[in-house]
Amino acid sequence: MEENWLIHSNELHLIETSEIHKAIEKMIDRLGIAAGSTNGFDLYKVIETYFKDLDKRHQINKLLRIPDKNTYHAEEIIEEEIIKNEING
């Protein structure tokens, strides 16, 4: 019996792009959507970007007001370092 491993939110970027696309195709079929990408609409790009690009995921979460305190945020780390350096001189 094959053991299934769960992928956690901090590991989404490890999912192969081809697997993401296969899952999107299943979702499109299941929802009866005519296409996953057309003019101004690209589920493939949105979901792939959300999974693969940690900084963009943070921006999307911020836009949607989704708390993601456990996610890597390059800009917040830089801001924290600047503030820390200003305080410590």
C-alpha positions as CSV (number, residue, x, y, z in Angstrom):
1,M,0.0,0.0,0.0
2,E,1.4,3.4,-1.0
3,E,1.7,5.9,1.9
4,N,0.3,9.3,1.2
5,W,2.3,12.3,2.5
6,L,0.4,15.5,3.3
7,I,1.9,18.7,1.9
8,H,1.6,21.6,4.4
9,S,1.2,25.3,3.5
10,N,4.9,26.0,4.0
11,E,5.7,23.2,1.4
12,L,3.3,24.2,-1.4
13,H,6.2,25.5,-3.6
14,L,7.5,21.9,-3.7
15,I,4.6,20.6,-5.7
16,E,5.5,20.0,-9.3
17,T,3.9,22.4,-11.8
18,S,2.6,19.5,-13.9
19,E,0.8,18.2,-10.8
20,I,-0.7,21.6,-10.1
21,H,-2.0,21.7,-13.7
22,K,-3.5,18.2,-13.5
23,A,-5.4,19.2,-10.4
24,I,-6.6,22.4,-12.0
25,E,-7.8,20.4,-15.0
26,K,-9.8,18.1,-12.7
27,M,-11.3,21.2,-10.9
28,I,-12.3,22.8,-14.2
29,D,-14.0,19.6,-15.3
30,R,-15.7,19.1,-12.0
31,L,-17.1,22.6,-12.0
32,G,-18.1,22.4,-15.6
33,I,-16.0,25.4,-16.6
34,A,-15.4,25.8,-20.3
35,A,-11.7,26.7,-19.9
36,G,-9.1,27.3,-17.2
37,S,-7.7,30.2,-19.1
38,T,-9.2,32.8,-21.4
39,N,-8.9,36.5,-21.8
40,G,-8.4,38.0,-18.4
41,F,-8.9,34.7,-16.6
42,D,-6.2,32.2,-15.9
43,L,-6.7,29.7,-13.1
44,Y,-3.4,28.0,-14.0
45,K,-1.4,31.1,-13.5
46,V,-3.2,32.2,-10.3
47,I,-2.9,28.8,-8.5
48,E,0.6,28.1,-9.8
49,T,1.7,31.6,-8.6
50,Y,0.0,31.2,-5.3
51,F,1.8,27.9,-4.7
52,K,5.2,28.7,-6.1
53,D,5.9,32.3,-5.3
54,L,6.0,33.0,-1.6
55,D,6.1,36.8,-1.9
56,K,3.1,36.8,-4.3
57,R,1.2,34.5,-2.0
58,H,1.8,37.0,0.8
59,Q,0.5,39.8,-1.4
60,I,-2.6,37.8,-2.4
61,N,-3.3,36.9,1.2
62,K,-2.9,40.5,2.3
63,L,-5.3,41.6,-0.5
64,L,-7.9,39.0,0.6
65,R,-7.2,39.7,4.3
66,I,-6.1,36.1,4.9
67,P,-3.7,36.0,7.9
68,D,-0.5,34.2,7.1
69,K,1.8,34.8,10.0
70,N,3.7,31.5,9.5
71,T,4.5,32.3,5.9
72,Y,7.9,33.7,4.8
73,H,7.7,37.4,4.1
74,A,10.9,38.8,2.6
75,E,9.7,42.4,2.9
76,E,8.7,42.1,6.6
77,I,12.0,40.5,7.5
78,I,13.9,43.4,5.8
79,E,11.6,45.9,7.7
80,E,12.3,44.2,11.0
81,E,16.0,44.3,10.4
82,I,15.9,48.0,9.5
83,I,14.0,48.8,12.7
84,K,16.3,46.6,14.8
85,N,19.4,48.3,13.3
86,E,17.8,51.8,14.0
87,I,17.1,50.8,17.6
88,N,20.5,49.3,18.2
89,G,22.3,52.2,16.5
